[in-house]
Amino acid sequence: MAVITPAEPQRKRLAEVTPANLRRRYLRDRMMVGILVLATLAVLIPLLIIVWYVVSNGFQAVLEPTFWTSDLGSPARALRGTDTGLGHTILGTLVVDGIALLIAVPIGIGAGIMLSEYPDHPLNPSLRILNDTLNGMPAILKGLLAFALIVKPMGTFSGLSGGVALAFVMLPIVARATEGVLRIIPWSIREAGLALGLPRWRVVLNTVLPAAKVGVVTGVLIAFARAAGEAAPLLFTAFGNNFFSSTPLRYVFGPVDTLPARLYSLAISPYREWHAMGWGAGVVLLMFVIVTFVVSRIATRQRHQADM
Amino acid sequence: MDRAAASAIIRAPTKPIYRRLGDAWFQTIVVGLGITIMLLAVVLAWVLLSDGWEPLRIFGFFGFLTGTTWDPVRNDYGTWPFIVGTLITSVVALALSFFPALGVAIFSAEYAPRWLASIIDTIVDLLAAIPSVVVGIWGIFVLVPFMQNNVYLPVYFWTFENAPQLLPVVGPPAGYNLVTATIVLALMIVPYTTALARDAIRLVPRSQREAARALGATRWEVMRMAVIPYARGGIVAGAILSFGRAIGETMAVAMLVGNSNTLPFTFFGPAATMPSVIVNEFREAVENLHLASLMTVGFYLFLISLVVNLIAAWMQRRFAVAGRSI
């Protein structure tokens, strides 16, 4: 255990207890409280301002029913005031995020089980390093990877490749979170299962995982909130689309629209009407992320209360 | 698991074959899934390198790294302008955000009453989840006009009249520039740095604080002498991780940095970063060499992120106290 002793000048400062010295120290103490409060306000207020601007600018667009039911079409629709909206975008987002979940959840949880339930496995140290490496890589590189692995061989941009790109974003987070929650399940629970004659895999599936269920779900939700807001990897995988796809399969195997990517193209477009819809897309995206976040928060809090 | 199911499992005849085969299968599947993740990390590096091989062959590893022209028309590529843009924005953003973030972390971990601390923590974690594009649209329609009218134009005109020799440094007052991108980047990494610093401070044992208090230290002196030195490694490692986040931050920067591929960058003139050039040009790249060069930029981005992450991991291990990683 590292023992940290005050440096020499600090020790001297504590040793001299004269009234003047004390007054100076108390003054500095109170000044620091002020500075810390100011720092907190300086950090939180600008970020809350961002949230406020998005909501106040976007809520009008969201209140239009056509925003949810219609597809975007050409800019002429917005300029002429005919039906236009982001229905196809929201549908596409659900498809792409669903594919991402389908891929990332089993693989991530599996890798988490490997790390926590087989702690002596010789591959574990390298898995941990490579998982952290993958986690630290910018999302845009994961988009390039999905482009090279899926889009190039298929010859077309697709919802599938977008889902795979987002799965690459989620995977390392899910794996790490799963390992973390499985680790805190006491070994006595596993031993109880083994003592009853259960084979190891049933112990993992029927006692460890159910006991850690809430934690695993929380980890998945956090990973999901992170991936759902990513636009960069989707721009050259899911690509974008101005219309509803003609068949359901086209959402998976053809180019689809997603909220973050559409928000980007609306924001940099030259049309005022599209800017308004961009703010609307921002509101939907923000709500999507916040709801996911709040659900995971509530789940964690319940787990803490159950522990106590 | 309810009791009936449990007893059913237990009473089921457990043939050795079922036990051994089941375990073998399960371990194979789980290890296979683990290996999938390992392969992904390796394949990521390999894909970027192999798809970006052509520019490396033509310009050389260091030639491409230090090349200052990026000209798709003449098919001449070098990544130096983007590395400069990435490093300037990330370093300044970290410098701007580090002390405020540390302040929030200290305030929430040590000073605030519990109810206030939990509110601050929730808000910080929530803000860390704001998507990059959402910050970007705010930047385009709120921050840029505001900065243009209140900072860029006044400063530009002041320099024009009083110190014209500085004009090449200040640059034309385009709203989309390095300064805007850096401010937004700082805002985006603040919650991340805060959360990591807060966790490091929370891990400092109580006895450490009590000892300092027993010596007669004031609250701030407890922080300075006992808490911050102990949590130093975790705080610095967190800052480095945030720096890595800033390097890879794509959308908000791409929307606000102005996208100019030519050095020298000026304060108020357009610039570019490595992720921003990939996002902006990848979909429009028609020349094979252009596409490959963007992949190569991705490869350099991979290398930089890798180094930054390894340093952060090393710091965390190096300063781990009593077997606990901070």
Boltz contact constraints between the chains, C-beta under 6 A:
constraints:
  - contact:
      token1: [A, 1]
      token2: [B, 322]
      max_distance: 6.0
  - contact:
      token1: [A, 2]
      token2: [B, 321]
      max_distance: 6.0
  - contact:
      token1: [A, 4]
      token2: [B, 229]
      max_distance: 6.0
  - contact:
      token1: [A, 4]
      token2: [B, 230]
      max_distance: 6.0
  - contact:
      token1: [A, 6]
      token2: [B, 225]
      max_distance: 6.0
  - contact:
      token1: [A, 10]
      token2: [B, 225]
      max_distance: 6.0
  - contact:
      token1: [A, 14]
      token2: [B, 215]
      max_distance: 6.0
  - contact:
      token1: [A, 25]
      token2: [B, 218]
      max_distance: 6.0
  - contact:
      token1: [A, 29]
      token2: [B, 218]
      max_distance: 6.0
  - contact:
      token1: [A, 29]
      token2: [B, 219]
      max_distance: 6.0
  - contact:
      token1: [A, 29]
      token2: [B, 220]
      max_distance: 6.0
  - contact:
      token1: [A, 32]
      token2: [B, 220]
      max_distance: 6.0
  - contact:
      token1: [A, 36]
      token2: [B, 103]
      max_distance: 6.0
  - contact:
      token1: [A, 36]
      token2: [B, 106]
      max_distance: 6.0
  - contact:
      token1: [A, 36]
      token2: [B, 107]
      max_distance: 6.0
  - contact:
      token1: [A, 39]
      token2: [B, 100]
      max_distance: 6.0
  - contact:
      token1: [A, 39]
      token2: [B, 103]
      max_distance: 6.0
  - contact:
      token1: [A, 39]
      token2: [B, 104]
      max_distance: 6.0
  - contact:
      token1: [A, 40]
      token2: [B, 104]
      max_distance: 6.0
  - contact:
      token1: [A, 40]
      token2: [B, 107]
      max_distance: 6.0
  - contact:
      token1: [A, 42]
      token2: [B, 100]
      max_distance: 6.0
  - contact:
      token1: [A, 43]
      token2: [B, 100]
      max_distance: 6.0
  - contact:
      token1: [A, 43]
      token2: [B, 104]
      max_distance: 6.0
  - contact:
      token1: [A, 43]
      token2: [B, 190]
      max_distance: 6.0
  - contact:
      token1: [A, 44]
      token2: [B, 123]
      max_distance: 6.0
  - contact:
      token1: [A, 46]
      token2: [B, 187]
      max_distance: 6.0
  - contact:
      token1: [A, 47]
      token2: [B, 127]
      max_distance: 6.0
  - contact:
      token1: [A, 50]
      token2: [B, 138]
      max_distance: 6.0
  - contact:
      token1: [A, 53]
      token2: [B, 138]
      max_distance: 6.0
  - contact:
      token1: [A, 53]
      token2: [B, 142]
      max_distance: 6.0
  - contact:
      token1: [A, 54]
      token2: [B, 134]
      max_distance: 6.0
  - contact:
      token1: [A, 107]
      token2: [B, 33]
      max_distance: 6.0
  - contact:
      token1: [A, 107]
      token2: [B, 36]
      max_distance: 6.0
  - contact:
      token1: [A, 110]
      token2: [B, 30]
      max_distance: 6.0
  - contact:
      token1: [A, 110]
      token2: [B, 33]
      max_distance: 6.0
  - contact:
      token1: [A, 111]
      token2: [B, 33]
      max_distance: 6.0
  - contact:
      token1: [A, 111]
      token2: [B, 34]
      max_distance: 6.0
  - contact:
      token1: [A, 111]
      token2: [B, 37]
      max_distance: 6.0
  - contact:
      token1: [A, 113]
      token2: [B, 30]
      max_distance: 6.0
  - contact:
      token1: [A, 114]
      token2: [B, 30]
      max_distance: 6.0
  - contact:
      token1: [A, 114]
      token2: [B, 31]
      max_distance: 6.0
  - contact:
      token1: [A, 114]
      token2: [B, 34]
      max_distance: 6.0
  - contact:
      token1: [A, 127]
      token2: [B, 34]
      max_distance: 6.0
  - contact:
      token1: [A, 127]
      token2: [B, 38]
      max_distance: 6.0
  - contact:
      token1: [A, 130]
      token2: [B, 38]
      max_distance: 6.0
  - contact:
      token1: [A, 130]
      token2: [B, 41]
      max_distance: 6.0
  - contact:
      token1: [A, 131]
      token2: [B, 37]
      max_distance: 6.0
  - contact:
      token1: [A, 133]
      token2: [B, 41]
      max_distance: 6.0
  - contact:
      token1: [A, 134]
      token2: [B, 41]
      max_distance: 6.0
  - contact:
      token1: [A, 136]
      token2: [B, 244]
      max_distance: 6.0
  - contact:
      token1: [A, 136]
      token2: [B, 305]
      max_distance: 6.0
  - contact:
      token1: [A, 136]
      token2: [B, 309]
      max_distance: 6.0
  - contact:
      token1: [A, 137]
      token2: [B, 305]
      max_distance: 6.0
  - contact:
      token1: [A, 138]
      token2: [B, 248]
      max_distance: 6.0
  - contact:
      token1: [A, 140]
      token2: [B, 250]
      max_distance: 6.0
  - contact:
      token1: [A, 140]
      token2: [B, 275]
      max_distance: 6.0
  - contact:
      token1: [A, 140]
      token2: [B, 278]
      max_distance: 6.0
  - contact:
      token1: [A, 141]
      token2: [B, 298]
      max_distance: 6.0
  - contact:
      token1: [A, 141]
      token2: [B, 302]
      max_distance: 6.0
  - contact:
      token1: [A, 144]
      token2: [B, 298]
      max_distance: 6.0
  - contact:
      token1: [A, 145]
      token2: [B, 44]
      max_distance: 6.0
  - contact:
      token1: [A, 145]
      token2: [B, 47]
      max_distance: 6.0
  - contact:
      token1: [A, 148]
      token2: [B, 47]
      max_distance: 6.0
  - contact:
      token1: [A, 148]
      token2: [B, 51]
      max_distance: 6.0
  - contact:
      token1: [A, 171]
      token2: [B, 37]
      max_distance: 6.0
  - contact:
      token1: [A, 196]
      token2: [B, 10]
      max_distance: 6.0
  - contact:
      token1: [A, 199]
      token2: [B, 19]
      max_distance: 6.0
  - contact:
      token1: [A, 199]
      token2: [B, 22]
      max_distance: 6.0
  - contact:
      token1: [A, 199]
      token2: [B, 23]
      max_distance: 6.0
  - contact:
      token1: [A, 200]
      token2: [B, 23]
      max_distance: 6.0
  - contact:
      token1: [A, 201]
      token2: [B, 22]
      max_distance: 6.0
  - contact:
      token1: [A, 201]
      token2: [B, 23]
      max_distance: 6.0
  - contact:
      token1: [A, 201]
      token2: [B, 26]
      max_distance: 6.0
  - contact:
      token1: [A, 206]
      token2: [B, 1]
      max_distance: 6.0
  - contact:
      token1: [A, 225]
      token2: [B, 129]
      max_distance: 6.0
  - contact:
      token1: [A, 229]
      token2: [B, 131]
      max_distance: 6.0
  - contact:
      token1: [A, 231]
      token2: [B, 133]
      max_distance: 6.0
  - contact:
      token1: [A, 231]
      token2: [B, 251]
      max_distance: 6.0
  - contact:
      token1: [A, 232]
      token2: [B, 250]
      max_distance: 6.0
  - contact:
      token1: [A, 232]
      token2: [B, 251]
      max_distance: 6.0
  - contact:
      token1: [A, 232]
      token2: [B, 279]
      max_distance: 6.0
  - contact:
      token1: [A, 236]
      token2: [B, 282]
      max_distance: 6.0
  - contact:
      token1: [A, 236]
      token2: [B, 283]
      max_distance: 6.0
  - contact:
      token1: [A, 260]
      token2: [B, 131]
      max_distance: 6.0
  - contact:
      token1: [A, 260]
      token2: [B, 133]
      max_distance: 6.0
  - contact:
      token1: [A, 263]
      token2: [B, 133]
      max_distance: 6.0
  - contact:
      token1: [A, 264]
      token2: [B, 133]
      max_distance: 6.0
  - contact:
      token1: [A, 267]
      token2: [B, 137]
      max_distance: 6.0
  - contact:
      token1: [A, 267]
      token2: [B, 140]
      max_distance: 6.0
  - contact:
      token1: [A, 278]
      token2: [B, 137]
      max_distance: 6.0
  - contact:
      token1: [A, 282]
      token2: [B, 134]
      max_distance: 6.0
  - contact:
      token1: [A, 282]
      token2: [B, 137]
      max_distance: 6.0
  - contact:
      token1: [A, 285]
      token2: [B, 131]
      max_distance: 6.0
  - contact:
      token1: [A, 286]
      token2: [B, 134]
      max_distance: 6.0
  - contact:
      token1: [A, 289]
      token2: [B, 129]
      max_distance: 6.0
  - contact:
      token1: [A, 293]
      token2: [B, 126]
      max_distance: 6.0
  - contact:
      token1: [A, 293]
      token2: [B, 129]
      max_distance: 6.0
